[in-house]
Amino acid sequence: MNPTPNRRILVIDDNASIHSDYRKILGVDLAAAPAQTSARAAFFGEAAPDHEKGEGSFQLDSAYQGEEGLQRLRDALAKKEPYALAFVDVRMPPGIDGVRTARKLWEIDADLQVVICTAFADYSWDDLSRELGRNDKLLILKKPFDPIEVVQLATALTEKWNSARRERENMAELRRAEQEARSYSASLATFNRALMTAKASAESNSTAKSQFERKLAAVLEASSAALLAALEQGSEPGGDAERAQRSLAIASSLCSEIHTTAHNLALQAGLDLEAFELSSERYSPGELLDALALRWRDRAQARGLRLSCQGLGVLPHSVRGDRLLVEGVLDALLDNALRFTSTGSVRVEAQMPRADADMDTAIVYSVVDSGCGIPPEHQAGVFEALTSAPESLARGEGAHYSLHTARRVARFLGGDLEFESTPGQGSSFLLRAPTGELAGVEFGVYPQAPLPRPGNVRASEELRS
């Protein structure tokens, strides 16, 4: 919506009768005024003003000296009611003259239209040019002036001021529109980049899923073939009874491996860590080691392996954390170690390395086996969803199904899971599990009797070192 046209005029003249003349000439009762404003409306394509309601009339303010006029201009700008035009008399003793007043008016408001009114040749045009410069906002009106001339000047110059304002507003609107267009374009570009990233992520997930499914199919095919072969050997008529018994034992072992594989795959596919709420209850690392030894002892013995769980150095009697998740990771590591170890031993070791200032206090659990080890070319993929070759199942060795999930859980706990392996010598998986605050906690050597309570934190540090 267009703003109301500004027809505010400031008259600066030391003669009171001049002010009265301006009001008569520019008032709504002047016969010439309706004609002039109607002509102006027709020229600019506007609706003709209703003079009976005061529309299209000018609003005049008076000042009788130059300094007074300057102050009125400042006050008007402060109220955001600027003047469009000022009629300024040249001679206004004892104050500053009209030329100096005009120059100061423009210093306050550079957009103000000014008409210099003079009855004498006080300044030539060259003098005015030197004083005020070539200014398109300046006109000179000689006294005595014709009323129609005053009306024409007032109408034309106020409209000039309003046109300039509309042009500035239009330019500002264009700049705002351009900025909005640029912002919208930038938003579209950002949105397009996000879509491309999402698409790339979806394609990557789809590729990973396809690879997983191909590996899974290969594993199941190999395990099924091995199982069928073992069953056929065990059921051959007239065959060796000992051989048949051995084949059935292999078949039973393969069924167990397939069951474990299916369980791990289901856990891996369905585990939503975001749905878990970590526990911060206290639990005993020594009791955790005891539980692991009890749970896996029979399986180790069935495979002819030695299983040990021990602490290296002193351990805290209790720590804060989620025991179930820590124990679940260790179960996965033990399952992996026992399946890949045919002779020798599997041991679980717990120790507290010297605390680093940049790291939280943690217990490091090591699951060490004397198995076949991991070839260097396969080590980079140990923590992927499926890593073992299909023929490993045919040999009854299982696959690394649970390691991918184990590492996810370890990092969810705030720790990590790493490994070291030498082909032919075995592997060592290290779980770093945060302990929480240990102030005031007793330390002891597992599984021996606990040491006396340390008197202070320094004593605890000395024990651990």
VEXDREN-2710 file (C-alpha; in Angstrom, 1 decimal):
% VEXDREN-2710
k/r/px/py/pz
1/MET/0.0/0.0/0.0
2/ASN/1.4/3.4/-1.0
3/PRO/2.1/5.8/2.0
4/THR/0.1/9.1/2.3
5/PRO/1.8/11.7/0.2
6/ASN/4.0/14.2/2.2
7/ARG/2.8/17.8/1.6
8/ARG/4.5/19.3/4.7
9/ILE/6.0/22.7/4.0
10/LEU/8.3/24.8/6.2
11/VAL/8.2/28.6/5.6
12/ILE/11.2/30.5/7.0
13/ASP/10.7/34.2/6.8
14/ASP/11.1/37.1/9.3
15/ASN/7.9/38.8/8.0
16/ALA/4.8/37.5/9.7
17/SER/2.5/38.8/6.8
18/ILE/4.5/36.6/4.4
19/HIS/3.5/33.5/6.4
20/SER/-0.2/34.6/6.2
21/ASP/0.1/35.0/2.4
22/TYR/1.5/31.5/2.0
23/ARG/-1.3/30.1/4.1
24/LYS/-3.9/31.8/1.9
25/ILE/-2.2/30.8/-1.3
26/LEU/-1.7/27.2/-0.4
27/GLY/-4.9/26.7/1.6
28/VAL/-7.9/24.6/0.4
29/ASP/-10.1/27.7/0.0
30/LEU/-7.9/29.0/-2.9
31/ALA/-9.8/28.6/-6.1
32/ALA/-6.6/27.7/-7.9
33/ALA/-5.7/24.9/-5.6
34/PRO/-8.4/22.4/-6.6
35/ALA/-7.6/23.0/-10.2
36/GLN/-3.8/22.5/-9.7
37/THR/-4.2/19.4/-7.5
38/SER/-6.8/17.9/-9.9
39/ALA/-4.5/18.5/-12.8
40/ARG/-1.6/16.9/-10.8
41/ALA/-3.8/13.9/-10.0
42/ALA/-4.7/13.5/-13.7
43/PHE/-1.1/13.8/-14.8
44/PHE/0.2/11.1/-12.3
45/GLY/-2.8/8.8/-12.7
46/GLU/-4.1/9.2/-9.2
47/ALA/-7.6/9.7/-7.8
48/ALA/-8.6/13.4/-7.6
49/PRO/-8.4/14.6/-3.9
50/ASP/-11.6/15.5/-2.0
51/HIS/-10.8/19.2/-1.0
52/GLU/-13.9/19.4/1.2
53/LYS/-12.2/16.8/3.5
54/GLY/-8.9/18.6/3.3
55/GLU/-7.3/16.0/1.0
56/GLY/-4.5/17.3/-1.3
57/SER/-4.0/20.4/0.9
58/PHE/-0.6/21.4/2.2
59/GLN/0.4/21.5/5.8
60/LEU/2.5/24.6/6.7
61/ASP/4.8/25.3/9.6
62/SER/6.4/28.6/10.3
63/ALA/9.8/29.8/11.4
64/TYR/10.9/33.4/11.6
65/GLN/14.7/33.0/11.7
66/GLY/17.1/30.7/10.1
67/GLU/18.2/29.0/13.4
68/GLU/14.5/28.5/14.3
69/GLY/13.9/26.8/10.9
70/LEU/16.8/24.5/11.4
71/GLN/15.5/23.4/14.8
72/ARG/12.0/22.8/13.4
73/LEU/13.6/20.6/10.7
74/ARG/15.5/18.6/13.4
75/ASP/12.3/18.2/15.5
76/ALA/10.3/17.0/12.4
77/LEU/12.9/14.4/11.5
78/ALA/13.0/13.2/15.1
79/LYS/9.2/12.6/14.9
80/LYS/9.6/10.9/11.5
81/GLU/7.5/13.7/9.9
82/PRO/10.0/15.2/7.4
83/TYR/9.2/18.3/5.4
84/ALA/9.1/17.9/1.6
85/LEU/9.7/21.6/0.8
86/ALA/11.0/24.8/2.5
87/PHE/10.3/28.4/1.3
88/VAL/13.3/30.4/2.6
89/ASP/13.6/34.2/2.5
90/VAL/17.1/35.6/1.8
91/ARG/17.1/38.5/4.2
92/MET/16.3/37.6/7.8
93/PRO/18.1/40.0/10.1
94/PRO/19.6/39.7/12.7
95/GLY/20.1/36.0/12.1
96/ILE/21.8/34.0/9.3
97/ASP/20.6/34.7/5.8
98/GLY/18.6/32.4/3.6
99/VAL/21.6/31.1/1.6
100/ARG/23.4/29.9/4.8
101/THR/20.1/28.6/6.1
102/ALA/19.6/26.5/2.9
103/ARG/23.1/25.1/3.2
104/LYS/22.5/24.1/6.8
105/LEU/19.1/22.7/6.0
106/TRP/20.7/20.3/3.5
107/GLU/23.3/19.3/6.1
108/ILE/20.4/18.1/8.2
109/ASP/18.2/16.7/5.4
110/ALA/19.8/16.2/2.0
111/ASP/16.4/15.3/0.4
112/LEU/14.6/18.6/1.3
113/GLN/13.4/20.7/-1.7
114/VAL/14.3/24.4/-1.1
115/VAL/12.9/27.6/-2.8
116/ILE/14.9/30.7/-2.1
117/CYS/12.6/33.8/-2.1
118/THR/14.2/37.2/-2.7
119/ALA/13.1/40.7/-3.7
120/PHE/16.6/42.1/-4.4
121/ALA/19.6/40.9/-6.3
122/ASP/21.3/39.8/-3.1
123/TYR/23.0/37.0/-4.8
124/SER/23.6/36.4/-8.5
125/TRP/23.1/33.0/-9.9
126/ASP/26.9/32.5/-10.0
127/ASP/27.1/33.6/-6.4
128/LEU/24.4/31.0/-5.5
129/SER/26.2/28.3/-7.5
130/ARG/29.4/29.0/-5.6
131/GLU/27.6/29.0/-2.2
132/LEU/25.2/26.1/-2.7
133/GLY/26.6/24.2/-5.7
134/ARG/24.7/23.0/-8.7
135/ASN/21.8/21.5/-6.8
136/ASP/18.7/20.0/-8.3
137/LYS/16.8/20.6/-5.1
138/LEU/17.1/24.4/-5.3
139/LEU/14.8/26.9/-7.1
140/ILE/14.7/30.7/-6.9
141/LEU/11.4/32.7/-6.6
142/LYS/11.5/36.4/-7.1
143/LYS/9.3/38.7/-5.0
144/PRO/6.6/39.8/-5.5
145/PHE/5.4/36.3/-6.6
146/ASP/2.3/35.2/-8.3
147/PRO/0.0/32.9/-6.2
148/ILE/-0.4/30.4/-9.1
149/GLU/3.4/30.3/-9.3
150/VAL/3.6/29.5/-5.6
151/VAL/1.0/26.8/-6.0
152/GLN/2.7/25.3/-9.0
153/LEU/6.1/25.2/-7.1
154/ALA/4.5/23.7/-4.0
155/THR/2.7/21.0/-6.0
156/ALA/5.6/20.1/-8.3
157/LEU/8.3/20.1/-5.7
158/THR/6.4/18.1/-3.1
159/GLU/5.5/15.6/-5.8
160/LYS/9.2/15.5/-6.7
161/TRP/10.0/14.7/-3.1
162/ASN/7.3/12.0/-2.9
163/SER/8.5/10.5/-6.2
164/ALA/12.0/10.3/-5.0
165/ARG/10.8/8.6/-1.8
166/ARG/8.8/6.1/-3.8
167/GLU/11.8/5.4/-6.0
168/ARG/14.0/4.8/-2.9
169/GLU/11.4/2.5/-1.4
170/ASN/11.0/0.6/-4.7
171/MET/14.8/0.2/-4.8
172/ALA/14.9/-1.0/-1.2
173/GLU/12.1/-3.4/-2.0
174/LEU/14.0/-4.7/-5.0
175/ARG/17.1/-5.2/-2.9
176/ARG/15.0/-7.1/-0.3
177/ALA/13.5/-9.2/-3.0
178/GLU/16.9/-9.9/-4.5
179/GLN/18.3/-10.8/-1.1
180/GLU/15.3/-13.1/-0.5
181/ALA/15.8/-14.7/-3.9
182/ARG/19.5/-15.3/-3.1
183/SER/18.6/-16.7/0.3
184/TYR/16.0/-18.9/-1.3
185/SER/18.5/-20.0/-3.9
186/ALA/21.0/-20.8/-1.2
187/SER/18.4/-22.7/0.8
188/LEU/17.5/-24.7/-2.4
189/ALA/21.2/-25.5/-2.9
190/THR/21.6/-26.6/0.7
191/PHE/18.5/-28.7/0.4
192/ASN/19.7/-30.3/-2.8
193/ARG/23.1/-31.1/-1.2
194/ALA/21.2/-32.7/1.7
195/LEU/19.1/-34.8/-0.8
196/MET/22.3/-35.8/-2.6
197/THR/23.9/-36.8/0.7
198/ALA/20.8/-38.8/1.7
199/LYS/20.7/-40.4/-1.7
200/ALA/24.4/-41.4/-1.5
201/SER/23.9/-42.7/2.1
202/ALA/20.9/-44.7/1.0
203/GLU/22.8/-46.2/-2.0
204/SER/25.7/-47.0/0.3
205/ASN/23.4/-48.7/2.8
206/SER/21.8/-50.6/-0.1
207/THR/25.2/-51.7/-1.3
208/ALA/26.2/-52.8/2.2
209/LYS/23.0/-54.7/2.6
210/SER/23.5/-56.5/-0.7
211/GLN/27.0/-57.4/0.2
212/PHE/25.8/-58.7/3.6
213/GLU/23.1/-60.8/2.0
214/ARG/25.6/-62.3/-0.5
215/LYS/28.0/-63.2/2.3
216/LEU/25.2/-64.6/4.4
217/ALA/23.9/-66.7/1.5
218/ALA/27.5/-68.1/1.0
219/VAL/27.9/-68.9/4.7
220/LEU/24.6/-70.7/4.9
221/GLU/25.3/-72.6/1.7
222/ALA/28.7/-73.7/2.9
223/SER/27.4/-74.7/6.4
224/SER/24.4/-76.5/4.9
225/ALA/26.7/-78.4/2.5
226/ALA/29.0/-79.4/5.3
227/LEU/26.1/-80.5/7.5
228/LEU/24.6/-82.6/4.7
229/ALA/27.9/-84.2/4.0
230/ALA/28.4/-85.1/7.6
231/LEU/24.9/-86.6/7.9
232/GLU/25.4/-88.6/4.7
233/GLN/28.7/-90.1/6.0
234/GLY/27.1/-90.9/9.3
235/SER/24.1/-92.6/7.8
236/GLU/25.9/-94.8/5.1
237/PRO/24.7/-98.4/5.5
238/GLY/27.4/-100.9/6.5
239/GLY/29.8/-98.1/7.3
240/ASP/32.3/-97.9/10.1
241/ALA/30.5/-97.3/13.4
242/GLU/33.3/-95.1/14.8
243/ARG/33.4/-93.0/11.6
244/ALA/29.6/-92.7/11.7
245/GLN/29.7/-91.5/15.3
246/ARG/32.5/-89.0/14.4
247/SER/30.4/-87.7/11.4
248/LEU/27.3/-87.3/13.6
249/ALA/29.4/-85.5/16.2
250/ILE/30.6/-83.1/13.4
251/ALA/27.0/-82.7/12.3
252/SER/25.9/-81.9/15.8
253/SER/28.7/-79.3/16.2
254/LEU/27.7/-77.7/12.9
255/CYS/24.1/-77.4/14.0
256/SER/25.4/-75.7/17.2
257/GLU/27.5/-73.3/15.1
258/ILE/24.5/-72.6/12.8
259/HIS/22.3/-71.9/15.8
260/THR/24.9/-69.5/17.3
261/THR/25.4/-67.8/13.9
262/ALA/21.6/-67.3/13.6
263/HIS/21.4/-65.9/17.1
264/ASN/24.3/-63.4/16.5
265/LEU/22.8/-62.3/13.2
266/ALA/19.4/-61.7/14.8
267/LEU/21.1/-59.7/17.6
268/GLN/23.2/-57.7/15.1
269/ALA/20.1/-56.9/12.9
270/GLY/17.8/-56.0/15.8
271/LEU/20.1/-54.3/18.3
272/ASP/18.9/-50.7/18.6
273/LEU/21.3/-49.0/21.0
274/GLU/19.3/-45.8/20.9
275/ALA/16.5/-47.6/22.8
276/PHE/18.9/-48.6/25.6
277/GLU/19.3/-46.6/28.8
278/LEU/22.7/-47.2/30.2
279/SER/22.9/-48.4/33.8
280/SER/25.3/-46.7/36.3
281/GLU/24.9/-49.2/39.1
282/ARG/27.9/-50.5/41.0
283/TYR/29.2/-54.0/40.2
284/SER/32.3/-56.1/41.0
285/PRO/34.8/-56.8/38.2
286/GLY/35.9/-59.8/40.2
287/GLU/32.4/-61.3/40.3
288/LEU/32.1/-60.6/36.6
289/LEU/35.3/-62.6/35.9
290/ASP/33.9/-65.4/38.2
291/ALA/30.6/-65.5/36.2
292/LEU/32.5/-65.7/32.9
293/ALA/34.6/-68.6/34.1
294/LEU/31.6/-70.5/35.3
295/ARG/29.6/-70.0/32.2
296/TRP/32.2/-70.9/29.6
297/ARG/34.1/-73.6/31.5
298/ASP/32.2/-76.6/30.1
299/ARG/32.4/-75.5/26.5
300/ALA/36.2/-75.0/26.9
301/GLN/36.6/-78.4/28.4
302/ALA/34.5/-80.0/25.6
303/ARG/37.0/-78.6/23.1
304/GLY/40.0/-79.7/25.2
305/LEU/41.0/-76.1/26.0
306/ARG/42.2/-74.4/29.2
307/LEU/40.1/-71.4/30.3
308/SER/41.3/-69.0/32.9
309/CYS/40.0/-65.6/34.2
310/GLN/42.4/-63.5/36.2
311/GLY/43.2/-60.0/37.3
312/LEU/46.6/-58.4/36.6
313/GLY/47.6/-56.1/39.5
314/VAL/45.0/-54.6/41.8
315/LEU/41.4/-54.0/40.7
316/PRO/38.7/-51.9/42.3
317/HIS/36.2/-53.9/44.3
318/SER/33.4/-52.1/42.5
319/VAL/32.9/-49.8/39.5
320/ARG/30.0/-47.9/38.0
321/GLY/28.6/-49.0/34.7
322/ASP/26.3/-51.3/32.8
323/ARG/27.5/-54.8/33.8
324/LEU/25.1/-56.6/31.4
325/LEU/26.5/-54.9/28.3
326/VAL/30.1/-55.3/29.4
327/GLU/29.4/-59.0/30.1
328/GLY/27.7/-59.3/26.8
329/VAL/30.7/-58.0/24.9
330/LEU/33.0/-60.4/26.8
331/ASP/30.6/-63.3/26.1
332/ALA/30.9/-62.5/22.3
333/LEU/34.7/-62.3/22.5
334/LEU/34.9/-65.6/24.4
335/ASP/32.5/-67.3/21.9
336/ASN/34.7/-66.1/19.1
337/ALA/37.9/-67.2/20.8
338/LEU/36.6/-70.7/21.6
339/ARG/35.4/-71.3/18.1
340/PHE/38.7/-70.3/16.5
341/THR/40.9/-72.2/19.0
342/SER/41.5/-75.9/18.5
343/THR/44.3/-76.5/21.0
344/GLY/45.9/-74.6/23.8
345/SER/44.1/-72.0/25.9
346/VAL/41.8/-69.0/26.2
347/ARG/42.3/-66.6/29.0
348/VAL/40.5/-63.4/30.2
349/GLU/42.7/-60.8/31.9
350/ALA/41.6/-57.6/33.6
351/GLN/43.9/-54.8/34.5
352/MET/43.8/-51.0/35.2
353/PRO/46.4/-49.2/33.1
354/ARG/47.9/-46.0/34.6
355/ALA/45.3/-43.3/34.2
356/ASP/46.0/-40.8/31.5
357/ALA/45.0/-37.2/32.2
358/ASP/43.2/-37.0/28.9
359/MET/41.3/-40.2/29.4
360/ASP/38.6/-41.5/31.8
361/THR/39.6/-44.2/34.2
362/ALA/38.8/-47.6/32.7
363/ILE/39.5/-51.4/33.1
364/VAL/40.9/-53.1/30.1
365/TYR/39.7/-56.7/29.6
366/SER/41.8/-58.9/27.3
367/VAL/40.5/-62.1/25.7
368/VAL/43.6/-63.9/24.5
369/ASP/43.5/-67.2/22.6
370/SER/46.1/-69.5/21.1
371/GLY/44.1/-70.1/18.0
372/CYS/44.8/-69.8/14.3
373/GLY/45.1/-66.0/14.3
374/ILE/43.8/-63.7/11.6
375/PRO/45.7/-63.3/8.3
376/PRO/46.9/-59.8/7.7
377/GLU/44.8/-59.4/4.5
378/HIS/41.6/-60.1/6.6
379/GLN/42.4/-58.0/9.6
380/ALA/40.9/-54.8/8.2
381/GLY/37.5/-56.4/8.0
382/VAL/37.4/-58.1/11.4
383/PHE/34.7/-55.7/12.8
384/GLU/32.5/-55.9/9.7
385/ALA/29.1/-57.7/9.8
386/LEU/30.5/-60.9/8.1
387/THR/34.2/-61.4/7.8
388/SER/35.1/-65.1/7.7
389/ALA/35.4/-67.1/4.5
390/PRO/32.6/-69.6/3.9
391/GLU/34.9/-72.5/4.0
392/SER/35.7/-71.8/7.7
393/LEU/32.2/-73.1/8.6
394/ALA/32.9/-76.3/6.6
395/ARG/35.9/-76.8/9.0
396/GLY/33.6/-76.2/12.0
397/GLU/35.4/-73.0/12.9
398/GLY/32.4/-70.6/12.9
399/ALA/32.5/-67.0/11.8
400/HIS/33.1/-63.5/13.3
401/TYR/29.5/-62.7/13.4
402/SER/29.4/-61.1/16.9
403/LEU/32.5/-58.8/16.7
404/HIS/30.6/-56.1/14.7
405/THR/28.0/-55.8/17.4
406/ALA/30.5/-56.2/20.2
407/ARG/32.4/-53.1/19.0
408/ARG/29.2/-51.1/18.7
409/VAL/28.2/-51.9/22.3
410/ALA/31.8/-51.1/23.5
411/ARG/31.6/-47.7/22.0
412/PHE/28.1/-47.2/23.3
413/LEU/29.5/-47.8/26.8
414/GLY/32.0/-45.0/26.3
415/GLY/34.9/-47.4/25.7
416/ASP/36.3/-49.2/22.7
417/LEU/37.2/-52.6/21.3
418/GLU/40.6/-53.3/19.6
419/PHE/42.6/-56.4/18.7
420/GLU/46.0/-57.7/17.9
421/SER/46.6/-60.9/16.0
422/THR/49.5/-63.0/14.7
423/PRO/48.7/-65.8/12.2
424/GLY/49.4/-69.2/13.7
425/GLN/49.9/-67.8/17.2
426/GLY/46.5/-66.5/18.2
427/SER/44.6/-63.2/18.8
428/SER/44.0/-60.8/21.6
429/PHE/40.9/-58.6/21.8
430/LEU/41.0/-55.7/24.3
431/LEU/37.8/-54.1/25.7
432/ARG/38.2/-50.8/27.4
433/ALA/35.3/-50.3/29.8
434/PRO/35.0/-47.0/31.8
435/THR/34.8/-47.5/35.6
436/GLY/33.1/-44.2/36.7
437/GLU/34.3/-42.3/39.8
438/LEU/36.6/-44.4/42.0
439/ALA/37.1/-42.0/45.0
440/GLY/36.9/-44.0/48.2
441/VAL/36.7/-47.4/46.5
442/GLU/38.7/-50.3/47.9
443/PHE/41.3/-52.0/45.7
444/GLY/42.5/-55.6/45.8
445/VAL/44.2/-58.4/43.9
446/TYR/41.9/-60.8/42.2
447/PRO/41.3/-63.6/43.1
448/GLN/43.2/-63.3/46.3
449/ALA/41.9/-61.7/49.5
450/PRO/41.4/-57.9/49.2
451/LEU/44.0/-55.5/50.5
452/PRO/43.1/-53.0/53.3
453/ARG/41.2/-49.9/52.4
454/PRO/43.6/-47.2/51.2
455/GLY/43.7/-44.2/53.4
456/ASN/43.5/-41.7/50.6
457/VAL/43.4/-41.3/46.8
458/ARG/47.2/-41.2/46.7
459/ALA/47.5/-44.6/48.3
460/SER/45.1/-46.0/45.7
461/GLU/47.3/-44.6/43.0
462/GLU/50.3/-46.2/44.5
463/LEU/48.6/-49.6/44.7
464/ARG/47.6/-49.4/41.1
465/SER/51.1/-48.5/40.0
END
